[in-house]
């Protein structure tokens, strides 16, 4: 049985970081080394995101909330005075959003075919009923 937090740390978070790294390089013209330092990862990780050998198990670009949050996080980290704490909080909120909205279920089913994700409530946890008010700040609505 795969724990939802394992799915987040091994797949969802790297996918989100890949989205943010791509934006930081393409829209803000930062180098891989600069991106790595601001994201708190290695330059090799950023290179792997760019080559899609890491962070490619999910495509969250199709989810407008995650996509807008990635835009906002990239902007926060690309400024002359990066808001690392704000970006960390926003990334945490996005991971909660991904988990709560069951955006990882199809991958979970692929990785664990005998597990019935249609009846699973593991990702709901204590977030049931949470309004994600802080995510609005991350998205910038």
Protein Blocks (a to p, Z undefined) as FASTA:
>chain_A
ZZfklmmmmmmmmmmmmmmmmmmmmmnopafklmmmmnopafklmmmmmnopgoplbcfk
lpmklmmmmmmmmmmmmmmbdcfklmmmmmmmmmmmmmmnopmmmmmmmmmmmbcfklpc
klnmmmgopaolmmmmmnoZZ
